[in-house]
């Protein structure tokens, strides 16, 4: 496939900003205060691994009109200056006396009326990335202005991907497809699971992932007991089911899907469970079209994967995907969000096996006008076999 160019044209960010400002006007918000990496990157394009450091806070103010304003530590000024943002206000951080709060308060007072409401993300899957004491100090400095719910504006906008975003997710999935196709090079009977994890991440990087923030998996006889444990040094054995689930990043966007491998020929029970997972995923794919609800997707997959059962203990059978490994919404019976074109989702059914073991399968799709489109290369019903 053709790899999309890095970054986005300024028009992409301008459109995101204008869309947000239209929703802000509907919600009666004078500004949005953005404090987290995906929020800030969504409107600015500011992409850096420096968020791994918890020391410095970063802020962007989205006013009711005009471009966003960056209020950031001076160490980030040059990189922010490479984005479309031109109003960049900095302080030397860390500052133990006033770590940007005064500058942020000045900015918010400048762009909002005295009694204005300032939206701050407060719903599920969000957080405020600043010290609680600084948040309290900011509220005092704002006087009559109030920090209120952002009405999930950014979450709603991020749920629908542009074609440029979809291309980046497809590129990430293509990297993972190639890495999964090479697992036989790194995993054989006797290979420690920890070595498989390390080598698989190296394969992802060799296939042009930018980084691999997430890799989970398991290996055990006739299935596995969970899908979130770190790797141990236990070696692969004949009869094991090896599962690798990767969330790698290409140009700031994730893919998130897994593959199951049988070490030696799979047992009849394992092969049957794998085929049922693929059939459940196919049922979700067939059901995924505009106006269908997230709950409908859950029931379509669960009816195949777990007939007669309400759900697996994992609680959901997939989720949104994009700038983060998992995004809104969750594929659960209680979510009645209607699918619309541009939504990118994972389909992730799971099945129970004997002895408390499970198997899980996951693919990535995008919703189009006429139905779903695969972003990951869909796995067939037959298991992949390692020697």
C-alpha positions in Angstrom: 0.0 0.0 0.0 1.0 3.6 -0.5 2.2 5.1 2.8 0.4 8.4 3.5 2.5 11.6 3.9 3.5 12.5 7.5 1.3 15.0 9.3 -1.7 16.8 8.0 -2.3 19.9 5.9 -3.3 23.0 8.0 -6.8 22.7 6.5 -7.4 19.5 8.6 -6.8 21.4 11.8 -8.7 24.4 10.7 -11.7 22.2 10.0 -11.4 20.5 13.4 -11.3 23.9 15.1 -14.3 25.3 13.2 -16.3 22.2 13.9 -15.5 22.4 17.6 -16.4 26.1 17.7 -19.7 25.5 16.1 -20.5 22.9 18.9 -19.2 25.3 21.5 -21.6 27.9 20.4 -24.5 25.4 20.7 -23.3 24.5 24.2 -22.8 28.1 25.3 -19.1 27.7 25.9 -16.7 30.6 25.6 -13.6 28.4 25.3 -12.3 24.9 25.7 -9.3 24.1 28.0 -7.3 21.2 26.6 -4.8 19.5 28.9 -4.1 16.0 27.5 -1.9 14.7 24.7 -4.7 13.5 22.3 -6.8 16.6 22.9 -3.9 19.0 22.2 -2.6 17.0 19.3 -6.1 16.7 17.7 -6.3 20.5 17.3 -2.7 21.4 16.9 -0.7 18.5 15.4 1.8 18.7 18.3 3.3 15.1 18.2 6.0 14.3 20.7 7.0 11.4 23.0 7.9 14.1 25.7 4.5 13.4 27.3 6.1 10.4 28.9 7.6 12.9 31.4 5.0 13.8 34.1 6.9 16.9 35.2 5.6 19.6 32.8 1.9 20.4 32.2 0.8 21.5 28.7 -2.2 23.6 27.9 -4.1 24.7 24.8 -7.0 27.1 24.8 -9.6 26.9 22.1 -11.4 30.3 22.0 -14.9 30.8 20.6 -13.3 32.0 17.3 -9.9 32.0 15.8 -7.1 29.5 16.1 -6.1 27.7 19.3 -3.6 29.3 21.7 -0.8 27.2 23.1 0.2 27.9 26.7 3.2 25.6 27.1 6.6 25.1 28.7 9.4 26.9 26.8 11.0 23.6 26.0 8.2 22.9 23.6 8.1 26.2 21.8 10.2 25.2 18.8 8.2 22.0 18.1 4.8 23.8 18.6 6.1 26.4 16.1 6.3 23.8 13.4 2.5 23.3 13.6 -0.1 25.6 12.3 -0.3 27.4 15.8 1.1 30.9 15.8 0.0 32.2 19.2 2.4 30.3 21.5 2.8 31.6 25.1 5.5 30.0 27.2 7.0 29.9 30.7 10.2 28.2 31.9 9.1 25.0 33.5 9.2 23.5 36.0 8.5 26.6 38.1 7.8 25.7 41.7 6.1 29.0 42.4 3.8 29.3 39.4 4.0 26.4 36.9 2.0 28.1 34.1 -1.2 28.8 36.1 -0.8 32.5 36.0 -0.1 32.6 32.2 -3.0 30.2 31.6 -5.4 32.3 33.7 -4.3 35.4 31.9 -5.0 33.7 28.5 -8.4 32.5 29.5 -9.5 35.8 30.9 -8.3 37.5 27.7 -10.5 35.3 25.4 -13.6 34.8 27.5 -16.2 37.2 28.9 -16.2 37.8 32.7 -19.1 35.4 33.2 -18.1 32.9 30.5 -18.1 29.1 30.8 -14.9 27.2 29.9 -15.3 23.6 28.8 -13.1 21.0 30.4 -13.3 17.2 29.5 -15.1 15.4 32.3 -16.7 12.2 30.9 -15.5 8.6 30.8 -12.1 8.1 29.2 -11.0 11.6 30.0 -8.9 13.2 32.7 -7.4 16.6 33.6 -3.7 16.6 33.2 -2.6 19.2 35.8 -2.0 19.1 39.5 -5.2 19.4 41.6 -3.7 22.3 43.5 -3.1 24.2 40.2 -6.6 23.4 39.0 -8.0 24.9 42.2 -5.7 28.0 41.9 -6.9 28.4 38.3 -10.5 28.4 39.3 -9.8 31.1 41.9 -7.9 33.2 39.3 -10.8 32.9 36.8 -13.1 34.7 39.3 -16.7 34.6 37.9 -15.7 32.5 34.9 -16.5 28.8 35.5 -14.9 25.5 34.4 -17.7 23.3 33.2 -18.3 20.2 31.2 -17.0 20.3 27.6 -20.2 18.6 26.5 -18.0 15.8 25.1 -17.3 18.1 22.1 -13.8 16.8 21.4 -14.8 13.2 22.0 -17.7 13.5 19.5 -15.5 15.0 16.9 -12.7 12.5 17.3 -15.2 9.6 17.0 -15.6 10.4 13.2 -12.3 10.1 11.4 -11.3 12.1 8.2 -10.0 10.2 5.2 -6.5 11.4 6.1 -6.8 9.9 9.6 -8.2 6.6 8.2 -5.2 6.3 5.9 -2.9 6.6 8.9 -4.7 3.9 10.8 -4.7 1.7 7.7 -0.9 2.2 7.4 -0.5 1.2 11.0 -2.5 -1.9 10.5 -0.5 -2.8 7.4 2.7 -2.7 9.5 1.1 -5.1 12.0 -0.1 -7.4 9.3 3.5 -7.7 8.0 4.8 -8.3 11.5 2.2 -11.0 12.3 3.1 -12.7 9.0 6.7 -13.1 10.3 6.0 -14.5 13.7 7.2 -18.0 12.7 10.7 -16.4 12.4 10.8 -15.6 16.1 8.5 -18.1 17.8 9.1 -21.9 17.9 8.8 -24.6 20.5 11.1 -23.7 23.3 11.2 -20.0 22.7 10.5 -18.1 26.0 7.4 -15.9 25.8 9.4 -12.9 26.9 11.7 -13.4 24.0 8.7 -13.6 21.6 7.4 -10.3 23.0 10.8 -8.5 22.5 11.3 -10.0 19.1 7.8 -9.2 17.9 8.2 -5.5 18.9 11.5 -5.5 16.9 9.6 -7.0 13.9 7.0 -4.2 14.2 9.8 -1.6 14.2 11.5 -3.3 11.3 8.3 -3.1 9.4 8.2 0.7 10.0 6.2 1.2 13.2 7.2 4.4 14.8 6.9 2.8 18.2 5.1 0.0 20.0 3.4 1.3 23.1 1.3 -1.7 23.7 1.9 -5.4 23.3 -0.1 -8.0 25.3 -0.6 -11.7 24.9 -0.4 -15.1 26.4 0.6 -18.7 25.8 -0.8 -21.8 27.5 -2.2 -25.2 26.7 -5.6 -25.1 25.0 -6.2 -21.4 25.4 -5.1 -18.8 28.0 -6.5 -17.3 31.1 -6.2 -13.6 30.4 -5.0 -11.1 27.8 -3.3 -8.4 29.8 -0.5 -10.1 31.7 3.1 -9.3 31.1 5.3 -12.0 29.4 7.1 -14.5 31.5 10.2 -16.5 30.6 8.1 -19.7 30.3 8.9 -21.4 26.9 6.4 -22.2 24.2 5.3 -25.8 24.2 3.6 -28.1 21.8 -0.2 -27.7 22.4 0.1 -24.1 23.4 -2.0 -21.3 22.0 0.1 -18.2 21.6 -1.8 -14.9 21.3 -0.2 -11.6 20.5 -2.2 -8.3 20.6 -0.4 -5.2 19.4 -1.1 -1.5 19.5 1.6 0.0 17.4 1.8 3.6 16.2 2.3 5.1 12.8 2.5 8.9 12.5 0.5 9.3 15.7 -2.3 6.7 15.0 -2.8 3.3 16.4 -3.9 0.0 15.0 -5.1 -2.6 17.6 -5.6 -6.2 16.7 -4.4 -9.7 17.6 -3.6 -13.1 16.1 -3.7 -16.6 17.6 -1.1 -19.2 16.8 -1.1 -22.9 17.6 2.3 -24.3 18.6 2.0 -27.6 16.8 -1.3 -28.8 15.3 -4.2 -27.3 17.2 -6.6 -29.6 19.1 -10.1 -29.9 17.8 -11.5 -27.8 20.6 -9.0 -25.0 19.9 -9.5 -25.0 16.2 -13.3 -25.0 16.7 -13.0 -22.0 19.1 -10.8 -20.1 16.7 -13.3 -20.7 13.8 -16.1 -19.5 16.0 -14.2 -16.3 16.8 -13.7 -15.7 13.1 -17.3 -16.3 12.4 -18.3 -13.9 15.3 -16.0 -11.2 13.9 -17.5 -11.7 10.4 -21.0 -11.4 11.9 -20.0 -8.1 13.5 -18.5 -6.9 10.2 -21.7 -7.8 8.3 -23.8 -6.0 10.8 -21.6 -2.8 10.8 -23.3 -0.2 8.7 -24.8 3.3 9.2 -27.8 3.6 11.5 -27.0 0.2 13.2 -26.1 0.8 16.9 -23.1 -0.3 18.9 -25.4 -2.5 20.9 -26.4 -4.2 17.7 -22.8 -5.0 17.0 -22.4 -6.5 20.4 -25.3 -8.8 20.0 -24.4 -9.8 16.5 -20.9 -11.0 17.7 -22.0 -12.4 21.0 -24.7 -14.5 19.5 -22.1 -16.4 17.6 -19.2 -16.3 20.1 -21.2 -17.1 23.2 -24.7 -18.5 22.4 -26.8 -18.5 25.5 -24.4 -16.3 27.5 -24.7 -12.6 28.2 -21.1 -11.6 27.7 -17.5 -12.6 28.5 -15.9 -11.2 31.7 -14.0 -8.7 29.6 -17.2 -6.8 29.4 -17.0 -5.4 25.9 -16.4 -6.8 22.4 -14.5 -4.0 20.9 -14.1 -0.2 21.0 -13.2 2.9 19.1 -9.6 3.4 17.7 -7.5 6.2 16.5 -5.1 8.6 18.2 -5.4 6.3 21.3 -5.3 2.6 21.6 -8.8 2.5 22.9 -11.3 5.3 22.2 -15.1 5.9 22.6 -17.4 4.0 22.2 -17.3 0.6 23.9 -19.1 -2.2 22.1 -21.4 -3.2 25.0 -25.2 -3.8 25.2 -25.8 -0.5 26.9 -24.3 1.7 24.2 -26.9 2.8 21.6 -24.6 5.1 19.6 -25.6 4.9 16.0 -22.8 4.0 13.5 -21.9 6.7 11.0 -19.4 6.8 8.2 -15.9 7.5 9.4 -16.1 5.6 12.7 -13.1 3.3 13.2 -13.7 0.4 15.5 -12.2 -2.8 16.7 -14.3 -6.0 16.7 -13.1 -8.2 19.5 -15.2 -11.2 20.4 -14.0 -13.8 22.9 -15.0 -17.4 23.7 -14.7 -19.6 26.7 -13.0 -23.0 26.7 -12.6 -25.8 29.2 -10.7 -25.2 32.5 -11.4 -21.5 32.7 -9.4 -20.7 29.5 -10.4 -18.2 26.8 -9.5 -17.2 23.3 -9.9 -13.7 21.9 -9.8 -12.4 18.3 -9.6 -8.7 17.1 -9.8 -6.9 13.8 -10.0 -3.2 12.8 -12.7 -1.8 10.6 -14.0 1.6 9.3 -17.7 2.3 8.7 -18.5 3.4 5.2 -21.8 4.6 3.6 -22.6 1.1 2.4 -21.2 -1.0 5.3 -17.9 -1.8 6.9 -14.4 -1.9 5.4 -11.5 -3.9 6.8 -8.4 -2.0 7.9 -6.6 -5.0 9.2 -6.2 -8.0 6.8 -8.9 -10.4 8.2 -7.8 -13.7 9.6 -9.2 -16.9 8.1 -10.9 -19.6 10.2 -7.8 -21.9 10.1 -5.3 -21.2 12.9 -1.8 -20.2 12.1 0.6 -22.9 13.1 4.1 -22.7 14.6 6.5 -25.6 14.8 
